[in-house]
Amino acid sequence: MTTEQPTIQPQPRVRACPFDPPEEYRTVRELEAITQMTLLDGEPGWVVTRYEDVRAVLTDPRFSSGGRRLGDGTEDGVTPPPPPGFFIAVDPPEHTRFRRLLTKQFTVRRMKQLTPSVEPFVTERLDAMARAEVPVDLVREFALPVPSLVICELLGVPYADREEFQQNSARMISLTAGPEGNRAAHEAMRAHILRLVRDKRAGPTDDILGELVQSGELTDEELAGVGSLLLIAGHETTANMIALGTMCLLQNPEQLAALRADPTLMDGAVEELLRYLSIVQYGVRRNALEDVELHGHLIKAGSPVVASLASGNRDAAPFPDDPDRLDLMRKYAPHLAFGHGVHQCLGQQLARVEMKAALGALFDRFPTLRLAVPPEDVPVRTDMIVYGVHELPVTW
């Protein structure tokens, strides 16, 4: 006689509104602090949806960025180690070794000093848009080129290589490319950066990769991993925030009018867009290193736990004034868009600088900017780990 196992609902992916997380997260958040779901890879796991629980999981050393994982097809249930330099998938003290080297490259002061360098890139792309025939795809013509130009300049990656690395990074975070497609794209990206690293070792350059090479603290293989991560994160996330943020503001004309009337709102507007849109849409995964009890549930060692950033950012506890409403004048509270804990996004200050420069200049240059298609016809990226829009046709 066999006993039927209870059905576990899949991690939700369907959105009723392009700016809101799937409705199931609200239901789960209000009813349970933690729930079992079938995760994106088909493995059963746990999902935490409340703000404080997300923060707790992301700072608890019992939950690993790598660590042991059950059901992954390996003989002993142990996840193979990540590629060299893939520092987001390792824990302290190994993570600390990379983070220490990189933090000084991305200080708040250094990123703020970049603003005069970012503005010419923004102006160049706006000039190109102005010359183009409308409608224009804002993603292709503006949102993607600006952060790509900036991160190429910072890292010392030729911008001429952008088509190759943009295609590879898109395949790496695709949910439809399959494990083999993801892996092939990752290997191609690493090989690309490895060639650059070896060139920089032969002839030093004044950029982040060049400085890391000259530090002598990382191997070429580690530098290839670090460079790949920085290149992907440095354009994918910000590009999608610029495009989706633009669409969101166009669909909230009162909020956009307030921002245009008072540009000093821009700092708060960027933080609110980051909170409200939360483009790391399927959360941050951790694996339990030991048995952990959380809200009366036993999470077995090796079990995966997903901390839902998007759900935590819609929790009424830290955001009591209608968290499901975009409010550019909302009183600031620390959001989770960049994660939390030791793995919090390294380039968050760079993203802020780019978003402020891009959004401010875009709406100044094109005061009559509007969507060129109905909002329901804009293709959204539910098929990618990083949310956003595949295209954003606009006119003015």
Secondary structure as UniProt FT lines:
FT   TURN            18..19
FT   HELIX           23..31
FT   STRAND          34..38
FT   TURN            40..41
FT   STRAND          44..48
FT   HELIX           51..59
FT   TURN            61..62
FT   STRAND          63..64
FT   TURN            75..76
FT   TURN            84..85
FT   HELIX           87..89
FT   TURN            92..93
FT   HELIX           94..103
FT   TURN            104..105
FT   HELIX           108..112
FT   TURN            113..114
FT   HELIX           115..131
FT   STRAND          136..137
FT   HELIX           139..143
FT   HELIX           145..155
FT   HELIX           159..161
FT   HELIX           162..172
FT   HELIX           178..202
FT   HELIX           208..215
FT   HELIX           220..250
FT   HELIX           253..261
FT   HELIX           263..265
FT   HELIX           266..277
FT   TURN            281..282
FT   STRAND          284..288
FT   STRAND          292..294
FT   TURN            295..296
FT   STRAND          297..299
FT   TURN            301..302
FT   STRAND          304..307
FT   HELIX           309..312
FT   TURN            313..314
FT   TURN            316..318
FT   TURN            323..324
FT   TURN            328..329
FT   TURN            337..338
FT   HELIX           341..343
FT   TURN            346..347
FT   HELIX           348..365
FT   TURN            367..368
FT   STRAND          370..371
FT   HELIX           375..377
FT   TURN            382..383
FT   STRAND          393..395
//
